[in-house]
Amino acid sequence: MCPDRHQPVVVGHGPASSETPLNLALMKLIDAQFMETPFYGSRQMARHLRNQGYCVSRKRVRRLMAKM
């Protein structure tokens, strides 16, 4: 019998990763636009960023907006 058979295995619990430089730039753009249009949600904000030339999904924008 293996001696470590009843040892708990923890996978994927590493140190928290910081945001990428692109995400930080997106957060600045989201913040600037949110000051002008505070009623924008994640859908309209994602549409605004796509019109500015950034390839972003609504889920990414929603996560970044929640983090701010």
Backbone torsions as a table, in degrees:
resi	resn	phi	psi	omega
1	MET	NA	143.1	179.1
2	CYS	-70.9	134.8	179.9
3	PRO	-69.1	-25.3	-177.7
4	ASP	-103.8	26.0	-176.0
5	ARG	-65.4	-32.4	-176.9
6	HIS	-101.3	16.2	177.4
7	GLN	-79.9	134.1	176.5
8	PRO	-69.4	142.7	179.8
9	VAL	-110.3	124.4	179.0
10	VAL	-112.0	120.6	-177.3
11	VAL	-122.3	135.5	173.4
12	GLY	82.9	11.1	179.2
13	HIS	-106.1	77.8	178.8
14	GLY	-104.1	-171.3	177.5
15	PRO	-67.0	150.5	-179.6
16	ALA	-65.9	136.0	-179.4
17	SER	-88.6	147.9	178.1
18	SER	-86.4	168.1	-179.0
19	GLU	-74.7	150.2	178.3
20	THR	-74.2	160.3	177.3
21	PRO	-58.8	-34.8	177.7
22	LEU	-65.7	-42.3	178.5
23	ASN	-64.2	-37.8	177.4
24	LEU	-64.6	-40.2	177.3
25	ALA	-65.4	-40.7	177.6
26	LEU	-63.4	-38.6	179.0
27	MET	-64.3	-36.6	176.9
28	LYS	-66.0	-42.0	178.0
29	LEU	-65.5	-41.4	178.3
30	ILE	-62.4	-42.8	-179.5
31	ASP	-63.5	-44.1	-179.9
32	ALA	-63.5	-43.1	179.9
33	GLN	-70.2	-34.6	-179.6
34	PHE	-67.0	-30.0	176.2
35	MET	-67.0	-33.2	178.1
36	GLU	-80.3	-39.8	-176.5
37	THR	-131.0	80.6	-176.9
38	PRO	-68.3	-9.7	-179.7
39	PHE	-89.1	-3.1	178.2
40	TYR	-69.6	131.2	172.2
41	GLY	-95.7	-167.5	-176.7
42	SER	-68.4	-33.0	-179.7
43	ARG	-67.1	-49.2	-179.8
44	GLN	-68.3	-35.3	179.2
45	MET	-67.1	-40.7	177.7
46	ALA	-64.3	-40.2	177.7
47	ARG	-63.4	-42.0	178.2
48	HIS	-61.3	-45.0	-179.6
49	LEU	-66.6	-38.0	177.0
50	ARG	-65.1	-36.8	176.3
51	ASN	-66.6	-25.7	177.0
52	GLN	-81.9	-6.3	176.4
53	GLY	105.3	5.0	179.3
54	TYR	-93.4	137.0	178.7
55	CYS	-92.6	94.2	-177.2
56	VAL	-130.1	151.6	174.9
57	SER	-100.6	161.9	179.5
58	ARG	-64.4	-35.7	-179.9
59	LYS	-63.9	-39.4	178.9
60	ARG	-65.7	-43.9	179.4
61	VAL	-64.0	-41.0	179.6
62	ARG	-61.9	-42.2	179.4
63	ARG	-65.2	-42.6	-179.7
64	LEU	-68.3	-38.0	178.5
65	MET	-66.5	-37.0	179.3
66	ALA	-69.4	-30.2	-178.4
67	LYS	-74.5	-23.4	-175.3
68	MET	-83.0	NA	NA
